[in-house]
Amino acid sequence: MKPGARARLAILISGRGSNLQAFIDACAGGVLNADICVVISNNPAAAGLERAAAAGIATCCIDHRSFASRDAFDTALAAEVSRRQADLVILAGFMRILTPAFITPFSGRLLNVHPSLLPRYPGLHTHQRALDAGDPEAGVTVHFVTLELDGGPPIIQARVPVLPGDTAQTLAARVIEKEHLIYPLAAQWHISGRLQLTDTGAYLDGEPIPATGIDYQENAH
Ligand code: GRF
């Protein structure tokens, strides 16, 4: 990418697409020096496809059910992202486990948002698990994607309190507001060349990022 050029983002979704909407708004509002070159869904019914189309963004559905194996699906997905010449790949509620066929070619430029304070609660049902454990706080992590599920180096985390009477739904609603703030921020760090993934972990401005990511509350302004 040429210095100062607008980055090309490929955004992968499976559902509602509220994080996608945060990226659409961040690109339009100048928070992100980027354009979304394609939104890809594995789910033909994903509501996020309509958000993308309404914003005039190219969409593509690659239905995983049409493929004989995960590997074949991931190879087709990788071909589509490459064809669109994406600089950065954003997983935004993309609910398929990816294999090396996809992860390896995009290593270092593949980000995910996960609704927990990783390393706590990789996988599903994060909010209910935080409630069941009696955690006083919950949150969200943006991380690099590696071959370990929800295990790649964290970039940034935002925390929210767990309040009396919270359900998984009320907690999720509090957390997702933070997702929409920190995910475009991490992407902007990447496209401005501030963020790197190396064999020894994630770096921001050449400094190692702490194991649980940059704390949004304190440092991200
Ligand atoms: C978000 O909570 C995200 O963290 C998780 O899936 C949800 C997607 O929501 N991976 P949306 O489709 O972006 O609204």
Boltz pocket constraint, residues with backbone or C-beta under 6 A from the ligand:
constraints:
  - pocket:
      binder: B
      contacts: [[A, 13], [A, 15], [A, 16], [A, 17], [A, 18], [A, 19], [A, 20], [A, 48], [A, 92], [A, 93], [A, 94], [A, 113], [A, 114], [A, 115], [A, 176], [A, 179]]
      max_distance: 6.0
